[in-house]
Each structure stands twice: as structure tokens, then as C-alpha cells.
């Protein structure tokens, strides 16, 4: 198992950037499908 807390403490900028990219991608997908993120199950990524 990968310890997320350890990764976050070592690479905070990278982890934050990845999270932001995921949110941006999922929001684009949601708009493309004409639905809000929760309607297509992306609320886990968008918070």
C-alpha cells in the first residue's frame, strides 16, 4: 500500500497539481456530457 500522507509531505506541489488536473478533466467531461459531476459519479474527484 502506498502511504498517501508520506507522498503528500514529500511532493506537496506535485500531488496538488495532479488533484487540480483531475478536477479540471472531470469538470470538462461533465460539461461535455451535459451533466453536473455528481450526476455521472465524478463527485469523488471534484470534492
CNS distance restraints for C-alpha pairs under 8 A (distance, minus, plus):
assign (resid   3 and name CA) (resid   7 and name CA) 6.50 0.50 0.50
assign (resid   4 and name CA) (resid   8 and name CA) 6.07 0.50 0.50
assign (resid   5 and name CA) (resid   9 and name CA) 6.21 0.50 0.50
assign (resid   6 and name CA) (resid  10 and name CA) 6.25 0.50 0.50
assign (resid   7 and name CA) (resid  11 and name CA) 5.82 0.50 0.50
assign (resid   7 and name CA) (resid  12 and name CA) 7.49 0.50 0.50
assign (resid   7 and name CA) (resid  15 and name CA) 7.75 0.50 0.50
assign (resid   8 and name CA) (resid  12 and name CA) 4.76 0.50 0.50
assign (resid   8 and name CA) (resid  15 and name CA) 6.21 0.50 0.50
assign (resid  11 and name CA) (resid  15 and name CA) 6.18 0.50 0.50
assign (resid  12 and name CA) (resid  16 and name CA) 6.08 0.50 0.50
assign (resid  13 and name CA) (resid  17 and name CA) 6.10 0.50 0.50
assign (resid  14 and name CA) (resid  18 and name CA) 6.17 0.50 0.50
assign (resid  15 and name CA) (resid  19 and name CA) 6.21 0.50 0.50
assign (resid  16 and name CA) (resid  20 and name CA) 6.18 0.50 0.50
assign (resid  17 and name CA) (resid  21 and name CA) 6.11 0.50 0.50
assign (resid  18 and name CA) (resid  22 and name CA) 6.19 0.50 0.50
assign (resid  19 and name CA) (resid  23 and name CA) 6.30 0.50 0.50
assign (resid  19 and name CA) (resid  45 and name CA) 7.97 0.50 0.50
assign (resid  20 and name CA) (resid  24 and name CA) 6.17 0.50 0.50
assign (resid  21 and name CA) (resid  25 and name CA) 6.08 0.50 0.50
assign (resid  22 and name CA) (resid  26 and name CA) 6.05 0.50 0.50
assign (resid  22 and name CA) (resid  45 and name CA) 6.67 0.50 0.50
assign (resid  22 and name CA) (resid  46 and name CA) 7.78 0.50 0.50
assign (resid  23 and name CA) (resid  27 and name CA) 6.05 0.50 0.50
assign (resid  23 and name CA) (resid  45 and name CA) 6.00 0.50 0.50
assign (resid  23 and name CA) (resid  46 and name CA) 5.09 0.50 0.50
assign (resid  24 and name CA) (resid  28 and name CA) 6.22 0.50 0.50
assign (resid  25 and name CA) (resid  29 and name CA) 6.22 0.50 0.50
assign (resid  26 and name CA) (resid  30 and name CA) 6.10 0.50 0.50
assign (resid  26 and name CA) (resid  37 and name CA) 7.23 0.50 0.50
assign (resid  26 and name CA) (resid  42 and name CA) 6.61 0.50 0.50
assign (resid  26 and name CA) (resid  45 and name CA) 7.20 0.50 0.50
assign (resid  26 and name CA) (resid  46 and name CA) 7.15 0.50 0.50
assign (resid  27 and name CA) (resid  31 and name CA) 6.20 0.50 0.50
assign (resid  27 and name CA) (resid  37 and name CA) 6.54 0.50 0.50
assign (resid  27 and name CA) (resid  46 and name CA) 7.56 0.50 0.50
assign (resid  28 and name CA) (resid  32 and name CA) 6.06 0.50 0.50
assign (resid  29 and name CA) (resid  33 and name CA) 6.20 0.50 0.50
assign (resid  30 and name CA) (resid  34 and name CA) 6.20 0.50 0.50
assign (resid  30 and name CA) (resid  35 and name CA) 5.33 0.50 0.50
assign (resid  30 and name CA) (resid  36 and name CA) 5.63 0.50 0.50
assign (resid  30 and name CA) (resid  37 and name CA) 5.29 0.50 0.50
assign (resid  30 and name CA) (resid  40 and name CA) 7.27 0.50 0.50
assign (resid  31 and name CA) (resid  35 and name CA) 6.07 0.50 0.50
assign (resid  31 and name CA) (resid  36 and name CA) 7.01 0.50 0.50
assign (resid  35 and name CA) (resid  39 and name CA) 6.14 0.50 0.50
assign (resid  35 and name CA) (resid  40 and name CA) 7.01 0.50 0.50
assign (resid  36 and name CA) (resid  40 and name CA) 7.12 0.50 0.50
assign (resid  37 and name CA) (resid  41 and name CA) 6.30 0.50 0.50
assign (resid  37 and name CA) (resid  42 and name CA) 4.95 0.50 0.50
assign (resid  37 and name CA) (resid  43 and name CA) 5.72 0.50 0.50
assign (resid  37 and name CA) (resid  46 and name CA) 7.40 0.50 0.50
assign (resid  38 and name CA) (resid  42 and name CA) 5.54 0.50 0.50
assign (resid  38 and name CA) (resid  43 and name CA) 4.85 0.50 0.50
assign (resid  42 and name CA) (resid  46 and name CA) 6.41 0.50 0.50
assign (resid  43 and name CA) (resid  47 and name CA) 5.60 0.50 0.50
